[in-house]
């Protein structure tokens, strides 16, 4: 097994623990998308004088812009997740097909 596979989340955590956050994330993205269309999203805020400590990619002083950026980042993450899950699905179908073929050959004796 490759080092990359062993270092991935799938080997460090249980799948159900990883996937339980998906509904919450989708709900938050939906709320951000709805809030983006609100008139109140035109709110402007001032960043701290010393800057943001943990925010390296600041989208500006408009709430609307930051909400839109959150939705875009969530959308990109969802598309990447779909791509990677498709790879896992394709790999598992290949493995299952090989195991099924070997089982049929072995049981013919």
C-alpha positions in Angstrom: 0.0 0.0 0.0 1.4 3.4 -1.0 2.4 6.0 1.6 -0.1 8.4 0.1 -2.9 6.0 0.7 -1.8 5.3 4.3 -1.6 9.1 4.9 -5.0 9.8 3.6 -8.1 10.5 5.7 -9.6 7.1 4.8 -7.0 5.3 6.8 -6.9 7.7 9.7 -10.6 8.0 10.4 -13.7 5.9 10.0 -15.7 6.7 6.9 -18.9 7.3 8.8 -17.2 10.0 10.9 -16.0 11.8 7.8 -19.3 11.7 6.0 -21.5 12.8 8.9 -20.4 16.4 8.4 -21.7 16.5 4.8 -25.3 17.4 5.6 -24.1 20.2 7.9 -21.7 21.5 5.3 -24.4 21.5 2.6 -26.8 23.3 4.9 -24.2 25.9 5.6 -23.5 26.4 1.9 -27.2 26.7 1.2 -27.5 29.3 3.9 -24.6 31.3 2.6 -26.1 31.2 -1.0 -29.4 32.4 0.3 -27.8 35.1 2.4 -25.8 36.3 -0.6 -29.1 37.5 -2.2 -30.2 39.4 0.8 -30.0 43.2 0.9 -28.4 43.0 4.3 -25.4 41.2 2.6 -24.3 44.6 1.3 -23.0 45.3 4.8 -19.4 46.5 5.0 -17.2 45.7 7.8 -13.7 46.8 8.8 -11.0 44.2 9.3 -9.0 44.3 12.6 -6.2 46.9 12.6 -3.6 44.1 13.0 -5.2 42.0 10.3 -6.8 38.6 10.5 -4.8 36.1 12.5 -6.1 32.9 10.8 -7.6 34.3 7.6 -5.1 34.4 4.8 -7.4 34.7 1.8 -9.6 37.7 2.7 -12.3 38.5 0.1 -12.7 42.2 1.0 -14.8 44.3 3.3 -18.2 43.4 1.8 -20.2 40.6 3.5 -21.7 39.8 0.1 -18.3 39.1 -1.4 -17.2 36.9 1.5 -20.4 34.9 1.4 -20.0 34.4 -2.4 -16.5 33.3 -1.8 -17.6 30.7 0.8 -20.2 29.3 -1.6 -17.6 29.1 -4.4 -15.1 27.3 -2.1 -17.7 24.9 -1.0 -18.8 24.2 -4.6 -15.2 23.6 -5.6 -14.7 21.2 -2.6 -17.9 19.4 -3.6 -16.7 19.0 -7.2 -13.3 17.7 -6.0 -15.0 15.3 -3.6 -17.3 14.0 -6.4 -14.2 13.4 -8.6 -12.3 11.5 -5.9 -15.4 9.4 -4.9 -15.8 8.5 -8.6 -12.2 7.3 -8.6 -12.8 5.2 -5.5 -16.0 3.8 -7.1 -14.1 2.9 -10.3 -11.3 1.3 -8.3 -13.6 -0.7 -6.1 -15.6 -2.0 -9.2 -12.3 -3.1 -10.8 -11.3 -5.0 -7.6 -14.7 -6.5 -7.2 -14.7 -7.6 -10.8 -11.4 -9.3 -10.4 -12.4 -11.0 -7.2 -15.6 -12.2 -8.8 -13.8 -13.5 -11.8 -11.3 -15.4 -9.5 -14.1 -16.8 -7.5 -15.9 -18.2 -10.6 -12.6 -19.7 -11.9 -11.8 -21.3 -8.4 -15.3 -22.7 -7.9 -15.3 -24.5 -11.3 -13.1 -27.3 -9.9 
